[in-house]
Amino acid sequence: MENIVQSTIEFVRQHEAWAVPVVFVLAFGESLAFISLLLPATVILVGVGFLIGESGIAFWPLWLAATAGAILGDWLSYSIGFRLKERVGHYWPLSRQPTLIPRGRLFFERWGIAGVFFGRFFGPLRAAVPLVAGICEMPLLTFQIANVASAAIWAIGVLAPGAFGLKQLMEWM
């Protein structure tokens, strides 16, 4: 796993023109119910944030790419849950994580729209809560409000510490 993280960060370092599509794909995969269990995207995105601070890659296009990828990943997860309902738990890799959907359902039922918003910030729930929101037939507009707002904040949270923190640290030294 560490090799994937290092290779991806090094690819972005060497090919800055590919940074926006790579960040989009990583955020999309991190937010997609099936892929997020296999992809260490958050760690890679934090590393890309440090590249921003180190190399001067523009922050806002990468933030927009991360936000858009996260929105689309959650929207697709919601749509899969809406269409497949409970059958979704029978598909790999969710079939290997039998507690993920019930945990996501409890979280969603307890917190509703706030659960969709805050679910993005809690590891495996990040992709399970949108799936469960679809299974539970949460209204799409309500879901998208929480989805868009949380994606924008999440993207800042994974990119900004490296992008701006490293610059500040260098200025202080």
Backbone as CSV, one residue per row, in Angstrom:
resi,resn,N_x,N_y,N_z,CA_x,CA_y,CA_z,C_x,C_y,C_z
1,MET,0.824,-1.189,0.000,0.000,0.000,0.000,0.872,1.259,0.000
2,GLU,1.940,1.226,0.804,2.832,2.386,0.875,3.467,2.674,-0.483
3,ASN,3.748,1.619,-1.245,4.329,1.788,-2.568,3.365,2.522,-3.503
4,ILE,2.073,2.230,-3.419,1.064,2.905,-4.234,1.016,4.388,-3.874
5,VAL,1.028,4.666,-2.589,0.985,6.054,-2.124,2.197,6.820,-2.652
6,GLN,3.387,6.290,-2.440,4.616,6.970,-2.866,4.688,7.115,-4.390
7,SER,4.291,6.080,-5.113,4.330,6.128,-6.577,3.383,7.183,-7.128
8,THR,2.198,7.269,-6.556,1.212,8.241,-7.031,1.680,9.664,-6.745
9,ILE,2.174,9.890,-5.546,2.666,11.232,-5.196,3.848,11.602,-6.095
10,GLU,4.723,10.671,-6.348,5.879,10.941,-7.220,5.420,11.207,-8.656
11,PHE,4.408,10.493,-9.117,3.860,10.745,-10.456,3.345,12.182,-10.564
12,VAL,2.600,12.621,-9.558,2.084,13.998,-9.574,3.235,14.997,-9.522
13,ARG,4.263,14.696,-8.753,5.426,15.593,-8.666,6.082,15.748,-10.046
14,GLN,6.227,14.652,-10.761,6.919,14.684,-12.046,6.037,15.150,-13.201
15,HIS,4.722,15.014,-13.042,3.796,15.345,-14.129,2.692,16.256,-13.603
16,GLU,3.047,17.491,-13.294,2.103,18.433,-12.683,0.853,18.645,-13.537
17,ALA,0.977,18.495,-14.838,-0.182,18.676,-15.724,-1.255,17.627,-15.450
18,TRP,-0.875,16.515,-14.879,-1.823,15.444,-14.561,-2.399,15.565,-13.149
19,ALA,-1.978,16.558,-12.401,-2.407,16.678,-11.002,-3.925,16.793,-10.875
20,VAL,-4.557,17.628,-11.686,-6.011,17.814,-11.571,-6.767,16.514,-11.854
21,PRO,-6.510,15.821,-12.979,-7.255,14.569,-13.179,-6.936,13.491,-12.138
22,VAL,-5.693,13.442,-11.684,-5.334,12.443,-10.664,-6.079,12.730,-9.361
23,VAL,-6.109,13.985,-8.948,-6.819,14.355,-7.718,-8.311,14.067,-7.863
24,PHE,-8.891,14.367,-9.015,-10.308,14.068,-9.255,-10.579,12.574,-9.088
25,VAL,-9.772,11.742,-9.743,-9.969,10.285,-9.690,-9.791,9.767,-8.260
26,LEU,-8.801,10.276,-7.551,-8.581,9.841,-6.169,-9.762,10.208,-5.273
27,ALA,-10.254,11.430,-5.379,-11.395,11.849,-4.559,-12.651,11.074,-4.946
28,PHE,-12.831,10.826,-6.223,-13.971,10.025,-6.690,-13.899,8.617,-6.098
29,GLY,-12.723,7.995,-6.213,-12.548,6.639,-5.681,-12.703,6.579,-4.172
30,GLU,-12.226,7.602,-3.481,-12.336,7.649,-2.021,-13.785,7.754,-1.573
31,SER,-14.633,8.322,-2.416,-16.031,8.526,-2.054,-16.952,7.449,-2.626
32,LEU,-16.445,6.572,-3.416,-17.252,5.528,-4.048,-17.288,4.285,-3.168
33,ALA,-18.471,3.801,-2.919,-18.701,2.737,-1.942,-17.769,1.535,-2.097
34,PHE,-17.558,1.045,-3.257,-16.790,-0.173,-3.432,-15.285,0.088,-3.482
35,ILE,-14.897,1.136,-4.130,-13.482,1.437,-4.341,-12.815,1.980,-3.080
36,SER,-13.543,2.733,-2.285,-12.945,3.392,-1.118,-12.347,2.408,-0.122
37,LEU,-12.843,1.188,-0.111,-12.303,0.187,0.805,-10.918,-0.301,0.371
38,LEU,-10.559,-0.049,-0.884,-9.317,-0.571,-1.438,-8.273,0.499,-1.727
39,LEU,-8.685,1.761,-1.781,-7.833,2.841,-2.244,-7.412,3.753,-1.093
40,PRO,-6.105,3.933,-0.893,-5.626,4.828,0.177,-5.603,6.290,-0.289
41,ALA,-6.717,6.766,-0.827,-6.752,8.073,-1.480,-6.529,9.234,-0.519
42,THR,-7.062,9.172,0.679,-6.901,10.290,1.603,-5.430,10.541,1.892
43,VAL,-4.674,9.495,2.124,-3.240,9.629,2.398,-2.538,10.239,1.189
44,ILE,-2.903,9.790,-0.002,-2.293,10.330,-1.214,-2.656,11.800,-1.375
45,LEU,-3.911,12.150,-1.129,-4.339,13.544,-1.283,-3.637,14.462,-0.284
46,VAL,-3.420,13.990,0.926,-2.649,14.786,1.893,-1.228,14.988,1.364
47,GLY,-0.656,13.942,0.795,0.678,14.061,0.191,0.694,15.034,-0.969
48,VAL,-0.348,15.022,-1.792,-0.454,15.990,-2.886,-0.546,17.403,-2.318
49,GLY,-1.224,17.559,-1.196,-1.273,18.865,-0.542,0.127,19.377,-0.219
50,PHE,0.991,18.496,0.264,2.372,18.901,0.543,3.118,19.264,-0.739
51,LEU,2.793,18.585,-1.845,3.399,18.963,-3.125,2.981,20.375,-3.535
52,ILE,1.743,20.718,-3.256,1.254,22.064,-3.564,2.117,23.085,-2.821
53,GLY,2.317,22.847,-1.541,3.108,23.763,-0.727,4.563,23.805,-1.130
54,GLU,5.080,22.693,-1.584,6.490,22.580,-1.914,6.808,23.101,-3.318
55,SER,5.928,22.834,-4.275,6.268,23.119,-5.671,5.537,24.309,-6.267
56,GLY,4.549,24.813,-5.588,3.832,25.957,-6.129,2.722,25.584,-7.101
57,ILE,2.309,24.313,-7.132,1.151,23.919,-7.944,-0.039,24.715,-7.402
58,ALA,-0.894,25.180,-8.288,-2.044,25.987,-7.883,-3.009,25.167,-7.015
59,PHE,-3.404,25.739,-5.887,-4.288,25.063,-4.938,-5.714,24.923,-5.458
60,TRP,-6.304,26.010,-5.954,-7.739,26.025,-6.244,-8.179,25.046,-7.328
61,PRO,-7.430,24.843,-8.406,-7.856,23.812,-9.361,-7.862,22.412,-8.747
62,LEU,-6.890,22.144,-7.875,-6.854,20.825,-7.227,-7.979,20.696,-6.209
63,TRP,-8.278,21.784,-5.500,-9.406,21.767,-4.572,-10.701,21.498,-5.332
64,LEU,-10.879,22.166,-6.466,-12.083,21.974,-7.276,-12.167,20.532,-7.786
65,ALA,-11.047,19.972,-8.210,-11.016,18.587,-8.685,-11.373,17.617,-7.559
66,ALA,-10.816,17.836,-6.374,-11.117,16.972,-5.227,-12.587,17.097,-4.829
67,THR,-13.096,18.315,-4.825,-14.505,18.533,-4.474,-15.418,17.850,-5.482
68,ALA,-15.160,18.058,-6.766,-16.001,17.457,-7.809,-15.938,15.931,-7.758
69,GLY,-14.744,15.375,-7.577,-14.607,13.923,-7.486,-15.370,13.354,-6.301
70,ALA,-15.273,14.026,-5.160,-15.976,13.563,-3.961,-17.493,13.651,-4.141
71,ILE,-17.967,14.733,-4.735,-19.413,14.887,-4.982,-19.918,13.766,-5.891
72,LEU,-19.207,13.533,-6.988,-19.651,12.504,-7.934,-19.556,11.102,-7.348
73,GLY,-18.515,10.837,-6.567,-18.400,9.521,-5.930,-19.546,9.247,-4.970
74,ASP,-19.881,10.240,-4.142,-21.002,10.062,-3.208,-22.332,9.960,-3.946
75,TRP,-22.496,10.766,-4.997,-23.736,10.718,-5.761,-23.911,9.347,-6.408
76,LEU,-22.836,8.781,-6.947,-22.917,7.447,-7.546,-23.213,6.396,-6.470
77,SER,-22.583,6.510,-5.311,-22.864,5.583,-4.205,-24.330,5.667,-3.796
78,TYR,-24.851,6.877,-3.678,-26.269,7.094,-3.356,-27.142,6.417,-4.410
79,SER,-26.804,6.617,-5.680,-27.601,6.047,-6.773,-27.578,4.526,-6.751
80,ILE,-26.426,3.947,-6.471,-26.325,2.489,-6.373,-27.212,1.984,-5.239
81,GLY,-27.138,2.628,-4.084,-27.983,2.234,-2.958,-29.458,2.400,-3.273
82,PHE,-29.816,3.477,-3.946,-31.211,3.747,-4.298,-31.751,2.663,-5.233
83,ARG,-30.918,2.208,-6.167,-31.367,1.214,-7.141,-31.310,-0.219,-6.605
84,LEU,-30.262,-0.549,-5.883,-30.073,-1.943,-5.450,-30.662,-2.249,-4.077
85,LYS,-30.901,-1.227,-3.283,-31.414,-1.389,-1.914,-30.507,-2.340,-1.129
86,GLU,-31.090,-3.226,-0.359,-30.330,-4.121,0.530,-29.452,-5.128,-0.217
87,ARG,-29.748,-5.382,-1.490,-28.944,-6.349,-2.267,-27.492,-5.903,-2.400
88,VAL,-27.235,-4.613,-2.216,-25.885,-4.090,-2.391,-24.892,-4.776,-1.445
89,GLY,-25.333,-5.200,-0.298,-24.462,-5.865,0.669,-23.998,-7.242,0.231
90,HIS,-24.579,-7.782,-0.828,-24.188,-9.100,-1.326,-23.043,-9.031,-2.332
91,TYR,-22.665,-7.817,-2.729,-21.610,-7.644,-3.725,-20.269,-7.386,-3.053
92,TRP,-19.209,-7.913,-3.697,-17.864,-7.699,-3.223,-17.491,-6.249,-3.476
93,PRO,-16.783,-5.567,-2.638,-16.141,-5.996,-1.403,-17.031,-5.820,-0.168
94,LEU,-18.246,-5.283,-0.352,-19.122,-5.096,0.813,-19.516,-6.422,1.452
95,SER,-19.569,-7.488,0.668,-19.899,-8.799,1.235,-18.829,-9.253,2.229
96,ARG,-17.618,-8.721,2.116,-16.533,-9.046,3.042,-16.505,-8.118,4.251
97,GLN,-17.333,-7.093,4.230,-17.435,-6.121,5.329,-18.887,-6.109,5.817
98,PRO,-19.372,-7.207,6.393,-20.804,-7.320,6.698,-21.325,-6.288,7.701
99,THR,-20.474,-5.665,8.478,-20.955,-4.679,9.461,-21.020,-3.265,8.899
100,LEU,-20.437,-3.050,7.732,-20.345,-1.699,7.194,-21.713,-1.090,6.886
101,ILE,-22.569,-1.807,6.196,-23.896,-1.276,5.847,-24.756,-1.086,7.100
102,PRO,-24.820,-2.058,8.015,-25.610,-1.818,9.239,-25.083,-0.634,10.069
103,ARG,-23.759,-0.479,10.144,-23.200,0.678,10.864,-23.568,1.982,10.174
104,GLY,-23.488,1.971,8.846,-23.874,3.154,8.080,-25.347,3.475,8.248
105,ARG,-26.188,2.434,8.313,-27.631,2.636,8.490,-27.926,3.251,9.861
106,LEU,-27.296,2.736,10.903,-27.491,3.299,12.244,-27.062,4.763,12.283
107,PHE,-25.933,5.051,11.699,-25.429,6.417,11.664,-26.395,7.319,10.901
108,PHE,-26.840,6.855,9.740,-27.758,7.641,8.922,-29.101,7.846,9.616
109,GLU,-29.660,6.770,10.169,-30.972,6.887,10.819,-30.922,7.782,12.049
110,ARG,-29.801,7.781,12.733,-29.682,8.624,13.918,-29.498,10.095,13.557
111,TRP,-28.712,10.365,12.508,-28.322,11.734,12.228,-28.924,12.338,10.964
112,GLY,-29.511,11.538,10.068,-30.148,12.066,8.862,-29.194,12.864,7.997
113,ILE,-29.613,14.070,7.604,-28.785,14.910,6.720,-27.442,15.238,7.373
114,ALA,-27.435,15.446,8.675,-26.169,15.703,9.376,-25.271,14.469,9.285
115,GLY,-25.853,13.284,9.277,-25.080,12.057,9.132,-24.415,11.963,7.768
116,VAL,-25.130,12.404,6.734,-24.540,12.415,5.400,-23.380,13.411,5.371
117,PHE,-23.594,14.580,5.964,-22.549,15.599,5.997,-21.332,15.102,6.784
118,PHE,-21.525,14.681,8.025,-20.401,14.300,8.878,-19.827,12.930,8.545
119,GLY,-20.617,12.079,7.885,-20.132,10.759,7.502,-18.913,10.825,6.598
120,ARG,-18.812,11.888,5.810,-17.671,12.029,4.901,-16.341,12.099,5.666
121,PHE,-16.374,12.522,6.894,-15.148,12.750,7.658,-14.742,11.558,8.523
122,PHE,-15.473,10.431,8.424,-15.203,9.258,9.262,-14.923,8.029,8.419
123,GLY,-13.655,7.812,8.103,-13.144,6.626,7.437,-14.107,5.820,6.611
124,PRO,-14.391,4.573,7.014,-15.237,3.702,6.200,-16.668,4.227,6.029
125,LEU,-17.129,5.048,6.957,-18.478,5.603,6.799,-18.550,6.552,5.610
126,ARG,-17.411,7.082,5.177,-17.365,8.053,4.091,-18.138,7.554,2.870
127,ALA,-17.974,6.302,2.511,-18.655,5.774,1.338,-19.913,4.990,1.693
128,ALA,-20.017,4.516,2.928,-21.185,3.718,3.306,-22.426,4.574,3.539
129,VAL,-22.261,5.755,4.118,-23.426,6.586,4.447,-24.180,7.017,3.190
130,PRO,-23.518,7.474,2.117,-24.283,7.802,0.915,-25.018,6.591,0.338
131,LEU,-24.386,5.448,0.401,-25.018,4.212,-0.061,-26.284,3.937,0.741
132,VAL,-26.185,4.053,2.052,-27.331,3.830,2.932,-28.394,4.903,2.729
133,ALA,-27.973,6.155,2.492,-28.943,7.220,2.211,-29.772,6.861,0.984
134,GLY,-29.136,6.269,-0.007,-29.871,5.804,-1.189,-30.781,4.637,-0.869
135,ILE,-30.292,3.692,-0.094,-31.107,2.539,0.302,-32.355,3.012,1.044
136,CYS,-32.185,3.998,1.915,-33.289,4.533,2.722,-34.134,5.561,1.966
137,GLU,-33.796,5.790,0.707,-34.538,6.704,-0.165,-34.609,8.138,0.365
138,MET,-33.480,8.619,0.867,-33.393,10.023,1.256,-33.664,10.858,0.002
139,PRO,-34.427,11.940,0.111,-34.666,12.777,-1.073,-33.341,13.263,-1.673
140,LEU,-33.242,13.207,-3.004,-32.001,13.530,-3.685,-31.512,14.946,-3.386
141,LEU,-32.399,15.917,-3.385,-31.977,17.300,-3.127,-31.383,17.435,-1.726
142,THR,-32.017,16.835,-0.745,-31.509,16.868,0.627,-30.131,16.221,0.693
143,PHE,-29.998,15.076,0.030,-28.713,14.381,-0.008,-27.646,15.264,-0.649
144,GLN,-27.980,15.887,-1.784,-26.989,16.671,-2.513,-26.544,17.910,-1.745
145,ILE,-27.418,18.496,-0.964,-27.022,19.647,-0.141,-25.908,19.236,0.823
146,ALA,-26.119,18.138,1.519,-25.093,17.649,2.449,-23.850,17.182,1.702
147,ASN,-24.046,16.551,0.564,-22.946,16.030,-0.237,-22.028,17.153,-0.712
148,VAL,-22.594,18.177,-1.327,-21.789,19.275,-1.875,-21.068,20.039,-0.762
149,ALA,-21.790,20.359,0.294,-21.183,21.122,1.394,-20.039,20.344,2.044
150,SER,-20.262,19.053,2.318,-19.214,18.276,2.984,-18.030,18.019,2.053
151,ALA,-18.281,17.846,0.762,-17.183,17.609,-0.186,-16.253,18.822,-0.257
152,ALA,-16.825,20.013,-0.275,-16.009,21.231,-0.350,-15.119,21.368,0.884
153,ILE,-15.675,21.089,2.041,-14.899,21.197,3.288,-13.878,20.069,3.390
154,TRP,-14.282,18.860,3.021,-13.371,17.713,3.060,-12.156,17.960,2.156
155,ALA,-12.389,18.501,0.958,-11.294,18.750,0.018,-10.296,19.748,0.605
156,ILE,-10.790,20.773,1.272,-9.894,21.717,1.942,-9.128,20.995,3.049
157,GLY,-9.822,20.151,3.778,-9.205,19.449,4.902,-8.081,18.511,4.511
158,VAL,-8.158,17.910,3.321,-7.081,16.997,2.919,-5.955,17.689,2.168
159,LEU,-6.256,18.793,1.501,-5.229,19.462,0.706,-4.547,20.632,1.422
160,ALA,-5.308,21.409,2.168,-4.791,22.656,2.736,-3.683,22.484,3.775
161,PRO,-3.737,21.495,4.657,-2.657,21.413,5.651,-1.270,21.350,5.016
162,GLY,-1.127,20.550,3.990,0.168,20.488,3.316,0.443,21.698,2.461
163,ALA,-0.597,22.148,1.757,-0.423,23.269,0.830,-0.044,24.555,1.548
164,PHE,-0.732,24.855,2.606,-0.515,26.122,3.293,0.345,25.973,4.540
165,GLY,0.265,24.843,5.187,1.055,24.619,6.391,2.541,24.589,6.104
166,LEU,2.926,23.947,5.006,4.336,23.869,4.651,4.880,25.253,4.320
167,LYS,4.119,26.060,3.593,4.556,27.419,3.264,4.745,28.234,4.544
168,GLN,3.807,28.135,5.459,3.912,28.881,6.717,5.132,28.428,7.519
169,LEU,5.338,27.130,7.561,6.466,26.586,8.305,7.786,27.090,7.727
170,MET,7.884,27.127,6.402,9.108,27.609,5.744,9.330,29.096,6.023
171,GLU,8.236,29.877,6.059,8.351,31.303,6.330,8.821,31.556,7.764
172,TRP,8.403,30.719,8.695,8.780,30.905,10.101,10.238,30.541,10.343
173,MET,10.773,29.685,9.529,12.154,29.211,9.749,13.111,30.098,9.078
